[in-house]
């Protein structure tokens, strides 16, 4: 007698997918066009057809424990060619958002970041923190100046305060990431193949793939995403190097800012900021260019894009207004910059920035269980 599987639909999860940006879910009639046109999916059990089935049935465990939802790079070829307008790419984007909520620690922060209703509250937290600091040291009511009358941001908010805040934020975010990823890895391991390969080799292979963004080359509709994402990615890398150098300058060499524009730290920082703002601008332009076929994206997507854009823009403007010695503009712009940097890193485990960590984890796991792209022809 054939084995029987009892399916228990979770109607609430279906509603959550629809509310998270997958409102087109019900239009899918399982023609499998999405899996046929996808150049990123493996040949064995290709996505996103099976994920659309699981989503329609509300099979939460089969989705949140599934590495395939993260192996999808949302090329949107599936959305463009779907004859029913079911937008599989958008549905999987909604599932990824809910997966983050499922694994996040604490869960309430993930739900808050995913809701537009909580945006003002999330922004209010860093705003109040920095307002209290400036009020307590007296720089909120008076314009601080250096000895030569120049703008000095470290007099507005001293570096030790900033370091204490961001080290705390980064530590808590890292802890949340670790706890979430451990839960996700356990979830994947419970329902997938046995591990076959070396973990070290899988990690190294994944890192090389990410550094080159090779999978974006396989996207037909949104080919420009490779360039834009590379610029954003390496913009972040460059700014991370800049931050590391700044720490070394201040605490190792005892050199205080501001530094001359010819200093390697400033050169790397300025080039990285420029790459970041060009990259995120291209991301926005690509979304509007392909909105008819690929969709414009959800609030969850645009929150991350907007935060990145504001950080890059305020960072550049803060330097320009400092060099132009316009304190009435420079200090407020710098304040806004700090607020959004706090926002980005404090809420990173719960925002779309977490994609970098969860997708990397899924890619490593897929390599370990031999779930790789085998040919250019997809079977269903």
C-alpha positions as a Markdown table, in Angstrom:
| # | Residue | x | y | z |
|---|---|---|---|---|
| 1 | Unk | 0.0 | 0.0 | 0.0 |
| 2 | Unk | 1.3 | 3.5 | -0.9 |
| 3 | Unk | 2.6 | 5.6 | 1.9 |
| 4 | Unk | 0.1 | 8.3 | 3.0 |
| 5 | Unk | 1.1 | 11.8 | 4.0 |
| 6 | Unk | -1.3 | 13.9 | 6.1 |
| 7 | Unk | -1.2 | 17.5 | 5.1 |
| 8 | Unk | -2.4 | 20.1 | 7.7 |
| 9 | Unk | -2.7 | 23.5 | 6.1 |
| 10 | Unk | -1.9 | 26.5 | 8.2 |
| 11 | Unk | -4.4 | 29.1 | 7.1 |
| 12 | Unk | -2.9 | 31.8 | 9.3 |
| 13 | Unk | 0.5 | 31.3 | 7.6 |
| 14 | Unk | -1.2 | 31.7 | 4.2 |
| 15 | Unk | -2.6 | 35.0 | 5.3 |
| 16 | Unk | 0.8 | 36.1 | 6.6 |
| 17 | Unk | 2.4 | 35.4 | 3.2 |
| 18 | Unk | -0.3 | 37.4 | 1.5 |
| 19 | Unk | 0.1 | 40.3 | 3.9 |
| 20 | Unk | 3.9 | 40.2 | 3.7 |
| 21 | Unk | 3.9 | 40.9 | -0.1 |
| 22 | Unk | 2.7 | 37.6 | -1.6 |
| 23 | Unk | -0.9 | 38.8 | -2.4 |
| 24 | Unk | -0.6 | 37.2 | -5.9 |
| 25 | Unk | -0.2 | 33.7 | -4.4 |
| 26 | Unk | -3.7 | 32.5 | -5.1 |
| 27 | Unk | -3.2 | 33.1 | -8.9 |
| 28 | Unk | -0.8 | 30.2 | -9.3 |
| 29 | Unk | -2.3 | 27.2 | -11.1 |
| 30 | Unk | 0.9 | 25.1 | -11.0 |
| 31 | Unk | 1.9 | 25.2 | -14.6 |
| 32 | Unk | 5.6 | 25.0 | -13.6 |
| 33 | Unk | 6.7 | 27.8 | -16.0 |
| 34 | Unk | 8.5 | 29.4 | -13.1 |
| 35 | Unk | 10.8 | 26.4 | -12.5 |
| 36 | Unk | 11.4 | 25.9 | -16.2 |
| 37 | Unk | 12.6 | 29.5 | -16.9 |
| 38 | Unk | 14.7 | 29.8 | -13.7 |
| 39 | Unk | 18.4 | 29.6 | -14.5 |
| 40 | Unk | 19.5 | 29.5 | -10.8 |
| 41 | Unk | 17.5 | 26.5 | -9.5 |
| 42 | Unk | 19.0 | 23.0 | -9.3 |
| 43 | Unk | 17.8 | 20.3 | -11.7 |
| 44 | Unk | 16.6 | 18.1 | -8.8 |
| 45 | Unk | 13.4 | 19.3 | -7.2 |
| 46 | Unk | 13.7 | 22.8 | -8.8 |
| 47 | Unk | 12.2 | 25.9 | -7.2 |
| 48 | Unk | 9.9 | 27.9 | -7.1 |
| 49 | Unk | 7.1 | 25.6 | -8.2 |
| 50 | Unk | 7.1 | 23.4 | -5.1 |
| 51 | Unk | 7.5 | 26.5 | -2.8 |
| 52 | Unk | 4.3 | 27.9 | -4.5 |
| 53 | Unk | 2.5 | 24.7 | -3.6 |
| 54 | Unk | 3.7 | 24.7 | -0.1 |
| 55 | Unk | 2.7 | 28.4 | 0.3 |
| 56 | Unk | -0.8 | 27.8 | -1.1 |
| 57 | Unk | -1.2 | 25.0 | 1.4 |
| 58 | Unk | 0.3 | 26.9 | 4.3 |
| 59 | Unk | 3.0 | 24.3 | 4.9 |
| 60 | Unk | 5.1 | 26.6 | 7.1 |
| 61 | Unk | 7.7 | 24.0 | 8.2 |
| 62 | Unk | 8.5 | 23.0 | 4.6 |
| 63 | Unk | 9.1 | 26.6 | 3.7 |
| 64 | Unk | 11.0 | 28.1 | 6.7 |
| 65 | Unk | 13.3 | 25.0 | 6.9 |
| 66 | Unk | 14.0 | 25.0 | 3.2 |
| 67 | Unk | 17.3 | 26.4 | 1.9 |
| 68 | Unk | 15.8 | 26.9 | -1.6 |
| 69 | Unk | 13.9 | 30.0 | -0.5 |
| 70 | Unk | 17.3 | 31.6 | 0.0 |
| 71 | Unk | 19.0 | 30.0 | -3.0 |
| 72 | Unk | 16.5 | 32.0 | -5.0 |
| 73 | Unk | 18.1 | 35.3 | -5.9 |
| 74 | Unk | 14.9 | 36.9 | -7.0 |
| 75 | Unk | 16.0 | 37.3 | -10.6 |
| 76 | Unk | 12.3 | 37.7 | -11.4 |
| 77 | Unk | 12.4 | 35.7 | -14.6 |
| 78 | Unk | 9.7 | 33.5 | -13.0 |
| 79 | Unk | 7.6 | 36.5 | -12.3 |
| 80 | Unk | 8.0 | 37.9 | -15.8 |
| 81 | Unk | 7.1 | 34.7 | -17.6 |
| 82 | Unk | 4.3 | 33.6 | -15.3 |
| 83 | Unk | 1.1 | 33.3 | -17.4 |
| 84 | Unk | -1.1 | 34.0 | -14.5 |
| 85 | Unk | 0.7 | 36.9 | -12.9 |
| 86 | Unk | 1.3 | 34.9 | -9.7 |
| 87 | Unk | 4.6 | 36.6 | -9.2 |
| 88 | Unk | 6.6 | 33.7 | -7.7 |
| 89 | Unk | 9.6 | 35.9 | -7.0 |
| 90 | Unk | 7.5 | 38.3 | -4.9 |
| 91 | Unk | 5.9 | 35.3 | -3.0 |
| 92 | Unk | 9.3 | 33.8 | -2.2 |
| 93 | Unk | 10.4 | 37.3 | -1.0 |
| 94 | Unk | 7.4 | 37.3 | 1.4 |
| 95 | Unk | 8.3 | 33.8 | 2.6 |
| 96 | Unk | 11.9 | 34.9 | 3.3 |
| 97 | Unk | 10.6 | 37.8 | 5.4 |
| 98 | Unk | 8.5 | 35.4 | 7.4 |
| 99 | Unk | 11.4 | 32.9 | 7.7 |
| 100 | Unk | 13.4 | 35.7 | 9.3 |
| 101 | Unk | 10.6 | 36.3 | 11.8 |
| 102 | Unk | 10.5 | 32.6 | 12.5 |
| 103 | Unk | 14.2 | 32.3 | 13.4 |
| 104 | Unk | 14.8 | 35.8 | 14.8 |
| 105 | Unk | 15.7 | 36.4 | 18.4 |
| 106 | Unk | 13.8 | 38.2 | 19.7 |
| 107 | Unk | 10.8 | 37.7 | 17.4 |
| 108 | Unk | 9.0 | 40.9 | 18.3 |
| 109 | Unk | 11.8 | 43.0 | 16.8 |
| 110 | Unk | 11.6 | 41.1 | 13.5 |
| 111 | Unk | 7.9 | 41.7 | 13.4 |
| 112 | Unk | 8.4 | 45.4 | 14.2 |
| 113 | Unk | 11.0 | 45.9 | 11.4 |
| 114 | Unk | 8.7 | 44.2 | 9.0 |
| 115 | Unk | 5.8 | 46.5 | 9.8 |
| 116 | Unk | 5.5 | 50.1 | 8.6 |
| 117 | Unk | 3.5 | 50.9 | 11.7 |
| 118 | Unk | 6.5 | 50.4 | 13.9 |
| 119 | Unk | 8.9 | 52.5 | 11.8 |
| 120 | Unk | 8.7 | 55.7 | 13.8 |
| 121 | Unk | 9.2 | 53.9 | 17.0 |
| 122 | Unk | 12.3 | 52.1 | 15.7 |
| 123 | Unk | 13.7 | 55.4 | 14.5 |
| 124 | Unk | 12.8 | 57.1 | 17.8 |
| 125 | Unk | 15.1 | 54.8 | 19.8 |
| 126 | Unk | 18.5 | 55.9 | 18.3 |
| 127 | Unk | 17.1 | 59.5 | 18.0 |
| 128 | Unk | 16.4 | 59.7 | 21.7 |
| 129 | Unk | 19.7 | 58.1 | 22.6 |
| 130 | Unk | 21.8 | 60.6 | 20.6 |
| 131 | Unk | 19.6 | 63.5 | 21.7 |
| 132 | Unk | 20.2 | 62.6 | 25.4 |
| 133 | Unk | 23.9 | 62.4 | 24.8 |
| 134 | Unk | 24.1 | 65.8 | 23.1 |
| 135 | Unk | 21.8 | 67.4 | 25.7 |
| 136 | Unk | 23.9 | 65.9 | 28.6 |
| 137 | Unk | 27.2 | 67.3 | 27.2 |
| 138 | Unk | 25.7 | 70.6 | 26.1 |
| 139 | Unk | 26.2 | 70.3 | 22.3 |
| 140 | Unk | 22.5 | 70.2 | 21.6 |
| 141 | Unk | 22.1 | 73.9 | 22.5 |
| 142 | Unk | 25.5 | 75.2 | 21.3 |
| 143 | Unk | 27.5 | 74.8 | 18.2 |
| 144 | Unk | 30.9 | 73.1 | 19.0 |
| 145 | Unk | 34.0 | 74.3 | 17.2 |
| 146 | Unk | 37.6 | 73.2 | 17.0 |
| 147 | Unk | 40.5 | 75.4 | 18.1 |
| 148 | Unk | 40.7 | 76.9 | 14.6 |
| 149 | Unk | 37.0 | 77.4 | 14.4 |
| 150 | Unk | 36.5 | 74.3 | 12.2 |
| 151 | Unk | 33.7 | 71.7 | 12.5 |
| 152 | Unk | 34.8 | 68.8 | 14.6 |
| 153 | Unk | 32.2 | 66.0 | 14.9 |
| 154 | Unk | 34.0 | 64.4 | 17.8 |
| 155 | Unk | 33.2 | 67.5 | 19.8 |
| 156 | Unk | 29.5 | 67.2 | 18.9 |
| 157 | Unk | 29.3 | 63.6 | 20.1 |
| 158 | Unk | 32.6 | 62.3 | 21.6 |
| 159 | Unk | 34.0 | 59.1 | 20.1 |
| 160 | Unk | 33.9 | 57.1 | 23.3 |
| 161 | Unk | 30.1 | 57.6 | 23.4 |
| 162 | Unk | 29.7 | 56.5 | 19.8 |
| 163 | Unk | 32.0 | 53.5 | 20.3 |
| 164 | Unk | 30.2 | 52.4 | 23.4 |
| 165 | Unk | 26.8 | 52.6 | 21.6 |
| 166 | Unk | 27.9 | 50.8 | 18.4 |
| 167 | Unk | 30.0 | 48.1 | 20.0 |
| 168 | Unk | 26.9 | 47.3 | 22.2 |
| 169 | Unk | 24.6 | 47.3 | 19.1 |
| 170 | Unk | 27.0 | 45.2 | 17.0 |
| 171 | Unk | 27.4 | 42.7 | 19.8 |
| 172 | Unk | 23.7 | 42.2 | 20.3 |
| 173 | Unk | 23.1 | 42.0 | 16.5 |
| 174 | Unk | 25.9 | 39.4 | 16.2 |
| 175 | Unk | 24.4 | 37.3 | 19.0 |
| 176 | Unk | 21.0 | 37.5 | 17.4 |
| 177 | Unk | 22.4 | 36.4 | 14.1 |
| 178 | Unk | 24.2 | 33.4 | 15.7 |
| 179 | Unk | 21.1 | 32.2 | 17.5 |
| 180 | Unk | 19.0 | 32.6 | 14.4 |
| 181 | Unk | 21.4 | 30.8 | 12.1 |
| 182 | Unk | 21.9 | 27.9 | 14.5 |
| 183 | Unk | 18.1 | 27.4 | 14.6 |
| 184 | Unk | 17.9 | 27.7 | 10.8 |
| 185 | Unk | 20.7 | 25.2 | 10.3 |
| 186 | Unk | 19.0 | 22.8 | 12.6 |
| 187 | Unk | 15.7 | 23.2 | 10.7 |
| 188 | Unk | 17.4 | 22.6 | 7.4 |
| 189 | Unk | 19.2 | 19.5 | 8.7 |
| 190 | Unk | 15.9 | 18.0 | 10.0 |
| 191 | Unk | 14.3 | 17.8 | 6.5 |
| 192 | Unk | 17.1 | 17.6 | 4.0 |
| 193 | Unk | 19.8 | 15.2 | 2.7 |
| 194 | Unk | 22.7 | 14.0 | 4.8 |
| 195 | Unk | 25.8 | 16.2 | 4.8 |
| 196 | Unk | 28.3 | 14.9 | 2.3 |
| 197 | Unk | 31.0 | 17.5 | 1.8 |
| 198 | Unk | 33.6 | 19.3 | 3.9 |
| 199 | Unk | 32.2 | 22.3 | 5.8 |
| 200 | Unk | 35.4 | 24.3 | 5.2 |
| 201 | Unk | 35.4 | 23.6 | 1.5 |
| 202 | Unk | 31.7 | 24.6 | 1.3 |
| 203 | Unk | 32.4 | 27.8 | 3.2 |
| 204 | Unk | 35.4 | 28.8 | 1.0 |
| 205 | Unk | 33.5 | 28.0 | -2.2 |
| 206 | Unk | 30.5 | 30.0 | -1.1 |
| 207 | Unk | 32.7 | 33.0 | -0.2 |
| 208 | Unk | 34.3 | 33.0 | -3.6 |
| 209 | Unk | 30.9 | 32.8 | -5.2 |
| 210 | Unk | 29.6 | 35.7 | -3.2 |
| 211 | Unk | 32.8 | 37.8 | -3.9 |
| 212 | Unk | 32.1 | 37.4 | -7.6 |
| 213 | Unk | 28.3 | 37.4 | -7.4 |
| 214 | Unk | 28.3 | 34.7 | -10.0 |
| 215 | Unk | 24.7 | 33.6 | -9.7 |
| 216 | Unk | 23.4 | 37.1 | -10.7 |
| 217 | Unk | 24.9 | 36.4 | -14.2 |
| 218 | Unk | 22.3 | 33.7 | -14.7 |
| 219 | Unk | 19.4 | 36.2 | -14.4 |
| 220 | Unk | 17.9 | 37.1 | -17.8 |
| 221 | Unk | 15.5 | 39.8 | -16.9 |
| 222 | Unk | 17.5 | 41.7 | -14.3 |
| 223 | Unk | 21.1 | 41.3 | -15.5 |
| 224 | Unk | 22.0 | 44.8 | -14.2 |
| 225 | Unk | 21.6 | 43.6 | -10.6 |
| 226 | Unk | 25.0 | 42.0 | -10.7 |
| 227 | Unk | 26.7 | 45.4 | -11.1 |
| 228 | Unk | 24.5 | 47.2 | -8.6 |
| 229 | Unk | 24.8 | 44.5 | -6.0 |
| 230 | Unk | 28.6 | 44.3 | -6.4 |
| 231 | Unk | 28.9 | 48.1 | -5.9 |
| 232 | Unk | 26.8 | 47.9 | -2.8 |
| 233 | Unk | 28.6 | 44.9 | -1.5 |
| 234 | Unk | 32.1 | 46.2 | -2.0 |
| 235 | Unk | 30.9 | 49.6 | -0.8 |
| 236 | Unk | 30.1 | 48.0 | 2.6 |
| 237 | Unk | 33.4 | 46.1 | 2.5 |
| 238 | Unk | 35.4 | 49.3 | 1.9 |
| 239 | Unk | 33.5 | 51.1 | 4.7 |
| 240 | Unk | 34.2 | 48.2 | 7.1 |
| 241 | Unk | 37.9 | 48.6 | 6.2 |
| 242 | Unk | 37.6 | 52.3 | 6.8 |
| 243 | Unk | 36.1 | 51.8 | 10.2 |
| 244 | Unk | 38.9 | 49.3 | 11.1 |
| 245 | Unk | 41.5 | 51.8 | 10.1 |
| 246 | Unk | 39.8 | 54.6 | 12.1 |
| 247 | Unk | 39.9 | 52.4 | 15.2 |
| 248 | Unk | 43.6 | 51.7 | 14.6 |
| 249 | Unk | 44.3 | 55.4 | 14.0 |
| 250 | Unk | 42.5 | 56.5 | 17.2 |
| 251 | Unk | 43.4 | 53.9 | 19.7 |
| 252 | Unk | 46.6 | 52.4 | 18.2 |
| 253 | Unk | 48.3 | 55.4 | 16.7 |
| 254 | Unk | 46.6 | 58.0 | 18.9 |
| 255 | Unk | 45.7 | 60.1 | 15.8 |
| 256 | Unk | 42.4 | 62.0 | 16.2 |
| 257 | Unk | 40.1 | 63.0 | 13.4 |
| 258 | Unk | 39.5 | 64.8 | 11.1 |
| 259 | Unk | 42.1 | 63.3 | 8.8 |
| 260 | Unk | 43.3 | 64.9 | 5.5 |
| 261 | Unk | 41.6 | 63.9 | 2.3 |
| 262 | Unk | 44.9 | 62.4 | 1.0 |
| 263 | Unk | 45.0 | 59.9 | 3.9 |
| 264 | Unk | 44.5 | 56.3 | 2.9 |
| 265 | Unk | 41.6 | 56.1 | 5.3 |
| 266 | Unk | 39.8 | 59.0 | 3.7 |
| 267 | Unk | 40.5 | 57.7 | 0.2 |
| 268 | Unk | 39.1 | 54.2 | 0.9 |
| 269 | Unk | 36.1 | 55.7 | 2.8 |
| 270 | Unk | 35.2 | 58.2 | 0.1 |
| 271 | Unk | 35.5 | 55.7 | -2.8 |
| 272 | Unk | 33.5 | 53.2 | -0.8 |
| 273 | Unk | 30.8 | 55.7 | 0.0 |
| 274 | Unk | 30.7 | 56.7 | -3.7 |
| 275 | Unk | 30.4 | 53.1 | -4.8 |
| 276 | Unk | 27.7 | 52.5 | -2.3 |
| 277 | Unk | 25.5 | 55.4 | -3.4 |
| 278 | Unk | 26.0 | 54.6 | -7.1 |
| 279 | Unk | 25.2 | 51.0 | -6.4 |
| 280 | Unk | 22.0 | 51.7 | -4.4 |
| 281 | Unk | 20.9 | 54.2 | -7.1 |
| 282 | Unk | 21.3 | 51.6 | -9.7 |
| 283 | Unk | 19.2 | 49.2 | -7.6 |
| 284 | Unk | 16.4 | 51.8 | -7.5 |
| 285 | Unk | 16.6 | 52.5 | -11.2 |
| 286 | Unk | 16.6 | 48.8 | -12.0 |
| 287 | Unk | 13.5 | 48.2 | -9.9 |
| 288 | Unk | 11.6 | 51.0 | -11.7 |
| 289 | Unk | 12.8 | 49.8 | -15.0 |
| 290 | Unk | 11.6 | 46.3 | -14.5 |
| 291 | Unk | 8.5 | 47.0 | -12.3 |
| 292 | Unk | 6.0 | 45.9 | -15.0 |
| 293 | Unk | 7.6 | 42.5 | -15.3 |
| 294 | Unk | 9.3 | 41.9 | -12.0 |
| 295 | Unk | 7.3 | 44.0 | -9.6 |
| 296 | Unk | 8.4 | 47.0 | -7.6 |
| 297 | Unk | 9.0 | 45.2 | -4.3 |
| 298 | Unk | 7.5 | 45.3 | -0.9 |
| 299 | Unk | 7.9 | 47.7 | 2.1 |
| 300 | Unk | 10.5 | 45.3 | 3.5 |
| 301 | Unk | 12.6 | 45.7 | 0.4 |
| 302 | Unk | 12.3 | 49.5 | 0.2 |
| 303 | Unk | 13.0 | 50.0 | 3.9 |
| 304 | Unk | 16.5 | 48.5 | 3.4 |
| 305 | Unk | 17.1 | 50.4 | 0.1 |
| 306 | Unk | 16.0 | 53.7 | 1.7 |
| 307 | Unk | 18.1 | 53.2 | 4.8 |
| 308 | Unk | 21.2 | 52.4 | 2.7 |
| 309 | Unk | 20.6 | 55.5 | 0.5 |
| 310 | Unk | 20.2 | 57.8 | 3.5 |
| 311 | Unk | 23.4 | 56.5 | 5.1 |
| 312 | Unk | 25.4 | 56.9 | 2.0 |
| 313 | Unk | 24.0 | 60.4 | 1.2 |
| 314 | Unk | 24.3 | 61.8 | 4.7 |
| 315 | Unk | 27.8 | 60.4 | 5.0 |
| 316 | Unk | 28.9 | 62.2 | 1.9 |
| 317 | Unk | 27.0 | 65.4 | 2.8 |
| 318 | Unk | 28.4 | 65.4 | 6.3 |
| 319 | Unk | 31.9 | 65.5 | 4.9 |
| 320 | Unk | 31.1 | 68.1 | 2.2 |
| 321 | Unk | 29.4 | 70.5 | 4.7 |
| 322 | Unk | 32.3 | 70.0 | 7.2 |
| 323 | Unk | 34.8 | 71.0 | 4.5 |
| 324 | Unk | 32.6 | 73.9 | 3.5 |
| 325 | Unk | 32.4 | 74.9 | 7.2 |
| 326 | Unk | 28.6 | 75.1 | 7.4 |
| 327 | Unk | 27.8 | 74.0 | 11.0 |
| 328 | Unk | 24.1 | 74.6 | 10.8 |
| 329 | Unk | 23.9 | 71.9 | 8.1 |
| 330 | Unk | 26.8 | 69.7 | 9.0 |
| 331 | Unk | 25.9 | 68.8 | 12.6 |
| 332 | Unk | 22.2 | 67.9 | 11.8 |
| 333 | Unk | 23.3 | 65.9 | 8.8 |
| 334 | Unk | 25.8 | 64.0 | 10.9 |
| 335 | Unk | 23.2 | 63.4 | 13.6 |
| 336 | Unk | 20.8 | 61.9 | 11.0 |
| 337 | Unk | 23.7 | 59.8 | 9.7 |
| 338 | Unk | 24.4 | 58.3 | 13.1 |
| 339 | Unk | 20.7 | 57.6 | 13.6 |
| 340 | Unk | 20.4 | 55.6 | 10.4 |
| 341 | Unk | 23.7 | 53.8 | 10.9 |
| 342 | Unk | 22.4 | 52.7 | 14.3 |
| 343 | Unk | 19.1 | 51.7 | 12.6 |
| 344 | Unk | 20.9 | 49.6 | 10.0 |
| 345 | Unk | 23.1 | 47.6 | 12.4 |
| 346 | Unk | 20.8 | 47.3 | 15.4 |
| 347 | Unk | 18.0 | 45.9 | 13.2 |
| 348 | Unk | 20.2 | 44.0 | 10.8 |
| 349 | Unk | 19.2 | 40.5 | 12.0 |
| 350 | Unk | 15.6 | 41.4 | 11.3 |
| 351 | Unk | 15.8 | 43.4 | 8.1 |
| 352 | Unk | 16.6 | 42.6 | 4.5 |
| 353 | Unk | 20.3 | 43.0 | 5.4 |
| 354 | Unk | 19.9 | 39.6 | 7.1 |
| 355 | Unk | 19.7 | 38.1 | 3.6 |
| 356 | Unk | 23.4 | 38.2 | 3.4 |
| 357 | Unk | 23.8 | 35.9 | 6.4 |
| 358 | Unk | 20.8 | 33.5 | 5.8 |
| 359 | Unk | 21.5 | 33.2 | 2.0 |
| 360 | Unk | 25.2 | 32.5 | 2.7 |
| 361 | Unk | 24.2 | 29.8 | 5.2 |
| 362 | Unk | 21.7 | 28.2 | 2.7 |
| 363 | Unk | 24.4 | 28.3 | 0.0 |
| 364 | Unk | 26.9 | 26.6 | 2.3 |
| 365 | Unk | 24.4 | 23.9 | 3.3 |
| 366 | Unk | 23.4 | 23.3 | -0.3 |
| 367 | Unk | 27.0 | 22.7 | -1.2 |
| 368 | Unk | 27.4 | 20.3 | 1.7 |
| 369 | Unk | 24.4 | 18.2 | 0.6 |
| 370 | Unk | 25.3 | 18.3 | -3.1 |
| 371 | Unk | 22.4 | 20.5 | -4.0 |
| 372 | Unk | 24.1 | 22.4 | -6.9 |
| 373 | Unk | 23.1 | 23.6 | -10.3 |
| 374 | Unk | 23.9 | 20.7 | -12.7 |
| 375 | Unk | 22.9 | 21.9 | -16.2 |
| 376 | Unk | 21.4 | 24.8 | -18.0 |
| 377 | Unk | 18.2 | 22.8 | -18.8 |
| 378 | Unk | 15.7 | 22.6 | -16.0 |
| 379 | Unk | 13.4 | 19.7 | -15.5 |
| 380 | Unk | 10.2 | 19.7 | -13.5 |
